[in-house]
């Protein structure tokens, strides 16, 4: 994930400015990283997610819920993504496609 989407400075009220600062700091933690949630061993891809006041935060690419947007429960990881939903959504496959070469055709019952 790249940096959080920044809102134009003229549109920032004090609360939105604080939220934006939190989002930028959090996005830096997840640059070129995947994430884990709490103590789970599942590694998720990272994608921008809408937060409060139009600010975007890094979140699980599969959109699995993070209760209350507890940012302290999301941890950066350099391990490869293992979440099946994240892998499916990114177009990656869990296993390489099968290559069927030089296979003999077996006769079906009643044929040959």
C-alpha positions in Angstrom: 0.0 0.0 0.0 1.2 3.4 -0.8 0.7 6.5 1.5 -2.8 7.3 2.7 -4.9 9.5 0.5 -4.4 13.0 1.7 -7.3 15.5 1.8 -6.8 19.0 0.6 -5.5 21.2 3.5 -8.3 23.7 3.1 -10.9 21.0 3.8 -9.4 19.9 7.1 -11.1 20.8 10.3 -9.1 20.1 13.5 -10.6 16.6 14.0 -10.0 15.6 10.4 -6.5 16.8 10.6 -5.8 14.5 13.6 -7.4 11.6 11.8 -5.3 12.4 8.7 -2.1 12.4 10.8 -3.0 9.0 12.3 -3.8 7.6 8.8 -0.5 8.8 7.3 1.5 7.4 10.3 -0.3 4.0 10.0 0.1 3.9 6.2 3.9 4.3 6.6 4.0 1.3 8.9 2.4 -0.8 6.1 4.4 0.4 3.1 5.6 -2.7 1.2 4.2 -4.9 4.1 1.3 -7.3 4.6 -0.6 -7.4 7.9 -1.7 -9.7 10.6 -4.6 -9.1 13.0 -4.2 -9.6 16.7 -2.4 -12.9 17.4 -3.6 -14.6 14.2 -1.1 -16.5 12.0 -3.1 -15.5 8.9 -1.3 -12.9 6.8 -3.5 -10.5 4.9 -2.8 -8.3 1.9 -3.1 -4.6 2.5 -5.6 -2.3 0.7 -6.9 1.2 1.5 -10.2 1.2 3.5 -12.5 4.1 4.2 -12.3 5.3 7.7 -13.9 8.4 9.4 -14.3 11.7 7.7 -13.3 10.4 4.3 -9.8 9.4 5.5 -8.4 6.1 4.2 -6.4 3.7 6.3 -4.6 0.5 5.4 -6.7 -2.6 6.1 -7.0 -6.2 5.1 -7.5 -6.6 1.4 -10.2 -9.2 2.0 -12.2 -6.6 4.1 -12.3 -9.0 7.1 -13.7 -7.0 10.1 -11.3 -5.4 12.6 -13.5 -4.7 15.5 -13.8 -1.0 16.2 -10.9 -0.2 13.8 -8.5 -1.0 16.6 -5.3 0.1 14.9 -3.2 -1.5 17.6 -4.6 -4.9 16.6 -3.1 -4.7 13.0 0.6 -5.6 12.8 2.9 -5.2 9.8 4.4 -8.4 8.4 7.0 -9.2 5.8 5.7 -12.8 5.5 3.8 -13.7 2.3 0.0 -13.5 2.2 -1.8 -16.7 3.4 -5.4 -15.4 3.6 -7.4 -17.3 0.9 -9.8 -14.4 0.4 -6.9 -11.9 -0.1 -5.2 -14.2 -2.5 -8.3 -14.8 -4.5 -9.1 -11.1 -4.7 -5.6 -10.2 -6.0 -5.8 -12.8 -8.8 -3.0 -14.9 -7.2 -3.5 -18.6 -7.0 -2.9 -20.8 -4.0 -1.4 -23.5 -6.1 -0.1 -23.4 -9.7 -2.5 -24.6 -12.3 -2.3 -28.2 -13.2 -0.5 -29.2 -16.4 -2.0 -32.3 -17.9 0.5 -33.6 -20.4 1.2 -37.1 -21.8 -1.8 -38.6 -20.0 -3.4 -41.8 -21.3 -7.1 -41.7 -21.9 -8.8 -44.3 -19.8 -11.7 -46.2 -21.3 -15.0 -45.5 -19.7 -17.3 -48.5 -18.8 -18.7 -50.0 -21.9 -16.1 -48.4 -24.2 -13.1 -50.3 -25.5 
